[in-house]
Amino acid sequence: MHLHRIKYKDIEQIPQIQLNKNFKQDFQGSAPAPFIGRFGYPNVNIGILSPQFSGETSHYDSPRLWSKGKFSISQIANMRYNLVNSRTTHNIKQLQNSRFLQICQEVGMSSKPVELEVNLQKAPSLNLKQETEIIPFGPGSEIKKARITANPKIDSRIECITSDTDLKATPGILNLYKKGFEENQLNKLISVGALGLKQNRKLVPTRWSITAVDDTIGKNLIQEIKQYPQNDYQLYFGGYFGNYYLILTFSEPWSYELFETYLNRQVNPWSKNGYAYSTDFEDYNGRTNYAEECAGGYYAARLPLLEKLNELKRQSSILTLRFITDEYHLPLGVWVCREAVRKSLQEKPLKFASEELMLKYAEQFIKNKFGFDLSLILAQSKLLKQKQQKKISDFA
């Protein structure tokens, strides 16, 4: 058995679904989300995502609902690939005097889908691209004209934060998070430039805003959990959509490491010779750069771990092992990582008297579950190597 270290973005996954090909050039729809692209930055595509019909479409853009409602991959894909991206090009810093941008912002701030009338330059066409971090959507076309046909429903708490141009983005995000707004709503606000000091506001590509929210909330929680006593040796296991997480907590100060291992032997070109994996790590002092290998999945998985520690009033060193099986046949974005970890942490943990007993159990469990030799991964762990190093206190 061999392991091949890669970056998350290097995995090729091509969606295989049946798509609607009868998209109209002009339509009325209910837009549940905006979308800000990243190509051509700082001149990027800005758009509104909407199916070509009016009505209640909140379920077209709600990861929490999909998770709680046990939606299938195909159900989510069928909804998302019927969202038309009505778009145009815009500079990220030019937030004034653009009616279409204003529509995008109102869609991003609204708590309900916004009723629209849309006229496109031509009928939408689909060009599927490999995306592993954002939620997929359907065909796109250049906007000719759009107008809102019913008043958007903007929550008064969001309106209060977004209208405060003297409030920085970070406290704005944390304020709304603590009031119960889910991450998906918060990254829309960041994406459409609705948060932060007036002179600093700008559009943020959706892909980046997702990680920005996960990281911002995560860093705040890290500061809180560092004040707590250390946790026990515990093991959690669970999964979602074929993404399984083995979570090991150690009775140590905060640190975090994620391994993502691809068990699908059809993933090329590594399938002939072994398994592909990605990994990133942070010690007690945190990271100084972006998690390049696991990318947004690193921050998405870290957030529910920190939420759990905060709930338990404990801190811990956490080794998180993600196993991606061929059940996950269509990438749906890093929200899957976040919700899979949440589901794993809802399971009752196993408690161990020592690190050695926990690791021995973990190796045998994964061997029985996936036929995978976990010792190959554990041998690469920076978190475990750091723990094995002598501490100053050992010599006291």
C-alpha positions in Angstrom: 0.0 0.0 0.0 1.4 3.4 -1.0 0.4 7.0 -0.2 0.7 9.9 -2.6 0.6 13.4 -1.2 -1.4 15.9 -3.3 -3.3 19.1 -3.1 -7.1 18.9 -2.8 -7.6 20.8 -6.0 -5.6 18.2 -7.9 -8.4 15.6 -7.5 -10.5 15.3 -10.7 -14.2 14.7 -10.2 -16.5 15.2 -13.1 -20.2 15.4 -12.4 -22.4 12.8 -14.0 -26.0 14.0 -13.9 -28.9 14.7 -16.3 -29.4 18.4 -16.9 -32.3 20.5 -18.1 -31.4 21.8 -21.5 -34.5 24.0 -22.1 -33.4 27.2 -20.3 -35.2 30.4 -21.4 -33.6 33.7 -22.3 -36.3 35.7 -20.4 -37.9 34.5 -17.2 -39.3 35.3 -13.8 -37.6 33.6 -10.8 -36.9 33.6 -7.1 -33.2 34.1 -6.4 -31.9 32.4 -3.2 -28.3 33.5 -3.6 -25.8 35.8 -5.4 -22.5 34.5 -6.9 -19.2 36.4 -7.1 -16.6 34.7 -9.4 -12.8 34.9 -9.0 -11.5 34.6 -12.5 -10.2 37.9 -13.9 -9.8 39.4 -10.4 -10.2 42.3 -9.7 -12.7 42.4 -12.6 -14.9 39.5 -11.8 -18.3 38.1 -12.8 -21.1 39.0 -10.4 -24.4 37.2 -10.7 -27.7 36.1 -9.2 -28.6 32.5 -9.0 -32.2 31.6 -9.7 -34.3 28.8 -11.1 -36.6 29.9 -13.9 -39.7 30.0 -11.8 -41.1 32.0 -8.9 -42.0 30.6 -5.5 -40.3 29.3 -2.4 -36.8 28.4 -3.3 -34.9 28.7 0.0 -34.2 25.0 -0.1 -32.0 25.6 -3.3 -29.4 27.2 -1.1 -29.4 25.9 2.5 -26.7 23.4 3.5 -28.1 23.2 7.1 -31.6 22.2 5.7 -30.0 19.7 3.3 -28.2 18.1 6.2 -31.1 18.0 8.6 -33.6 17.0 5.9 -31.3 14.1 4.7 -31.4 15.3 1.1 -29.5 13.0 -1.3 -26.6 14.0 -3.5 -28.9 13.7 -6.5 -31.6 15.8 -5.0 -29.1 18.6 -4.2 -27.5 18.4 -7.6 -30.8 18.5 -9.5 -31.7 21.7 -7.6 -28.4 23.4 -8.0 -27.9 22.6 -11.7 -31.2 24.3 -12.4 -30.0 27.6 -10.9 -29.2 30.0 -13.7 -26.4 32.4 -13.2 -27.5 35.8 -14.7 -24.2 37.7 -14.6 -22.0 40.6 -15.8 -18.5 41.8 -15.1 -17.7 44.2 -12.3 -14.7 45.6 -10.5 -14.6 44.5 -6.9 -14.2 48.0 -5.5 -16.8 49.9 -7.5 -19.8 49.5 -5.2 -21.6 52.6 -6.2 -24.0 53.5 -9.1 -24.7 50.0 -10.3 -28.3 48.9 -10.3 -27.4 45.2 -11.0 -24.8 45.1 -8.2 -27.5 46.6 -5.9 -29.8 43.7 -6.8 -27.0 41.2 -6.1 -26.5 42.8 -2.7 -30.2 42.7 -1.9 -30.3 39.0 -2.8 -27.2 38.4 -0.6 -28.8 40.2 2.4 -32.3 38.9 2.1 -33.5 36.1 4.4 -35.9 34.9 1.7 -35.4 34.3 -2.1 -35.9 37.6 -4.0 -38.5 37.7 -6.7 -37.0 38.9 -10.0 -37.7 39.5 -13.6 -34.7 38.7 -15.8 -33.8 39.3 -19.4 -30.6 37.7 -20.7 -28.5 38.5 -23.8 -29.0 34.9 -24.9 -30.4 31.6 -23.6 -28.1 30.2 -20.9 -25.6 27.5 -21.7 -23.9 25.1 -19.3 -20.2 24.8 -19.1 -19.3 22.4 -16.2 -16.1 23.1 -14.5 -14.3 21.2 -11.7 -15.1 22.8 -8.4 -14.4 21.2 -5.0 -15.1 24.1 -2.6 -18.2 26.0 -3.8 -21.8 24.6 -4.1 -22.3 23.9 -7.8 -24.9 25.7 -9.9 -26.3 25.6 -13.5 -25.8 27.5 -16.7 -24.9 31.2 -17.1 -25.6 34.0 -19.5 -24.8 37.7 -19.7 -27.5 39.9 -18.1 -29.4 42.4 -20.3 -31.8 43.7 -17.7 -33.1 42.6 -14.3 -35.5 44.1 -11.8 -36.9 43.1 -8.4 -40.6 42.6 -8.5 -41.3 42.3 -4.7 -39.7 43.9 -1.7 -36.8 41.7 -0.3 -37.2 40.5 3.2 -34.1 41.6 5.1 -33.7 40.6 8.8 -33.5 43.7 11.0 -30.4 42.3 12.7 -28.6 42.0 9.3 -29.9 45.4 8.3 -28.4 46.9 11.5 -25.0 45.4 11.0 -24.7 46.0 7.2 -25.8 49.6 7.6 -23.1 50.3 10.2 -20.2 51.5 8.0 -18.0 52.2 11.1 -18.1 48.5 12.2 -15.3 46.2 11.0 -16.2 43.0 9.1 -14.9 40.6 11.8 -17.0 41.9 14.7 -19.9 42.1 12.2 -19.6 38.4 11.3 -19.2 37.3 15.0 -22.2 39.4 16.1 -24.5 37.7 13.6 -22.9 34.2 14.2 -23.7 34.5 17.9 -27.3 35.4 17.0 -27.6 32.1 15.2 -27.1 33.0 11.5 -25.7 30.1 9.6 -22.4 30.3 7.7 -24.0 30.3 4.3 -25.8 33.5 5.1 -22.7 35.1 6.5 -20.5 34.3 3.5 -23.1 35.9 1.2 -22.8 39.2 3.2 -19.0 39.1 2.9 -19.2 38.2 -0.8 -21.4 41.1 -1.9 -19.4 43.7 0.1 -22.1 44.4 2.7 -19.8 44.2 5.8 -16.9 46.2 7.1 -15.7 49.8 7.2 -17.1 51.9 4.4 -13.7 52.6 2.8 -12.7 48.9 3.0 -15.8 47.3 1.5 -15.4 45.3 -1.7 -16.8 42.3 -3.4 -15.2 39.0 -2.4 -15.3 35.9 -4.6 -17.8 33.4 -3.2 -15.1 30.7 -3.0 -13.0 33.0 -0.7 -15.8 34.3 1.4 -16.8 30.8 2.5 -13.3 30.1 4.0 -13.1 33.7 5.3 -16.2 33.1 7.5 -15.1 29.6 8.7 -11.7 31.0 9.5 -12.9 34.2 11.2 -15.3 32.3 13.5 -12.8 29.6 14.1 -10.0 32.0 15.2 -12.4 33.6 17.7 -13.4 30.2 19.1 -9.7 29.2 19.5 -9.1 32.1 21.7 -12.1 31.1 23.9 -11.2 27.4 24.2 -7.6 28.1 25.1 -8.9 29.3 28.5 -10.4 25.9 29.3 -8.9 22.8 30.9 -7.7 19.9 28.7 -10.1 17.3 27.3 -9.9 13.5 27.7 -8.7 11.0 25.1 -11.8 10.5 23.0 -12.7 9.1 19.6 -15.6 10.1 17.4 -16.6 8.5 14.1 -19.3 9.4 11.7 -20.0 10.6 8.2 -22.1 12.2 5.5 -22.4 11.5 1.7 -19.5 9.0 1.9 -17.2 11.4 3.7 -16.2 9.7 6.9 -14.4 11.4 9.8 -12.4 9.7 12.5 -11.7 12.4 15.2 -9.2 11.8 17.9 -8.9 14.2 20.9 -5.8 14.3 23.0 -5.4 15.6 26.5 -3.0 18.4 25.3 -3.2 22.1 24.6 -4.9 23.2 21.4 -3.5 22.0 18.0 -5.2 20.7 15.0 -4.2 18.4 12.0 -6.4 17.2 9.2 -5.7 14.3 6.8 -7.9 13.7 3.8 -7.5 10.3 2.2 -9.1 9.3 -1.0 -10.2 5.7 -0.9 -11.9 5.7 -4.3 -9.6 3.6 -6.5 -11.0 5.3 -9.6 -9.3 8.6 -8.7 -6.6 8.9 -11.4 -3.6 8.8 -11.8 -2.9 7.5 -8.2 -5.4 4.6 -8.3 -2.9 2.2 -9.9 -0.3 2.6 -7.2 -2.1 3.5 -4.0 -4.0 6.2 -2.1 -3.9 9.9 -2.5 -4.0 12.1 0.6 -3.7 15.8 1.6 -2.8 17.2 5.0 -2.4 20.5 6.9 -1.5 21.3 10.5 -1.5 24.1 13.0 0.1 24.2 16.4 -1.0 26.2 19.5 0.1 29.5 17.8 -2.0 28.9 14.7 -1.2 29.2 11.0 0.5 32.0 9.3 -0.5 31.0 5.8 -3.4 29.4 3.9 -3.9 25.6 4.2 -2.8 24.9 0.6 -3.3 21.1 0.5 -6.7 20.6 2.2 -7.8 24.2 1.2 -11.3 25.3 2.4 -12.1 21.8 3.8 -9.5 22.4 6.5 -11.3 25.5 7.9 -14.8 24.0 7.3 -13.9 20.8 9.3 -12.1 22.8 12.1 -15.2 25.0 12.9 -17.5 22.3 14.3 -14.6 20.9 16.2 -14.1 24.2 17.9 -17.8 24.6 18.5 -17.8 21.2 20.2 -14.9 22.1 22.5 -16.6 25.4 23.3 -19.7 23.5 24.2 -17.8 21.1 26.5 -15.7 24.0 28.0 -12.5 22.1 27.1 -9.5 22.4 24.9 -7.7 19.6 23.1 -5.2 18.6 20.5 -7.3 17.1 17.7 -6.2 14.8 14.9 -9.0 14.6 12.3 -8.9 11.9 9.6 -11.2 12.2 6.6 -11.9 9.2 4.4 -13.5 9.9 1.1 -15.2 7.0 -0.5 -16.8 6.5 -3.9 -20.2 7.2 -2.3 -19.2 10.8 -2.7 -19.5 10.8 -6.5 -20.3 14.5 -7.0 -18.4 17.3 -5.2 -20.9 19.7 -3.6 -18.6 22.1 -1.8 -16.8 22.3 1.5 -20.1 22.7 3.4 -20.2 18.9 3.2 -17.0 18.7 5.3 -18.5 21.1 7.9 -21.8 19.1 8.2 -20.0 15.7 8.1 -17.9 16.7 11.1 -21.0 18.0 12.9 -22.7 14.7 12.3 -19.7 12.8 13.5 -19.6 14.8 16.7 -23.2 14.0 17.4 -22.2 10.4 17.9 -21.3 9.2 21.4 -17.5 9.2 21.8 -15.4 6.4 23.0 -13.2 7.3 25.9 -9.7 5.9 26.5 -7.3 5.8 29.5 -4.3 6.6 27.3 -3.1 7.8 23.9 -1.6 4.4 23.1 -5.0 2.6 23.7 -6.8 5.1 21.5 -4.4 4.9 18.6 -4.3 1.1 18.7 -8.1 1.0 18.6 -8.2 3.6 15.8 -5.9 1.5 13.6 -7.9 -1.7 14.1 -11.2 0.2 13.5 -10.1 1.7 10.2 -8.6 -1.6 9.1 -11.9 -3.3 9.7 -14.0 -0.5 8.2 -12.0 0.4 5.1 -9.2 -2.2 4.8 -6.8 0.7 5.2 -3.6 0.7 7.1 -3.9 3.8 9.3 -0.3 3.5 10.6 0.8 4.9 7.2 -1.0 8.2 7.9 -0.1 8.3 11.6 3.6 8.0 10.7 3.2 11.3 8.7 1.4 13.2 11.5 3.1 16.4 12.7 0.7 16.5 15.6 1.8 13.2 16.9 5.5 13.9 16.3 5.1 17.2 18.2 3.6 15.4 21.1 6.5 12.9 21.2 9.1 15.7 21.5 10.3 16.4 25.0 8.8 19.4 26.7 10.6 21.7 29.1 8.2 20.5 31.9 9.6 16.9 31.3 12.9 18.0 32.7 11.6 19.9 35.7 
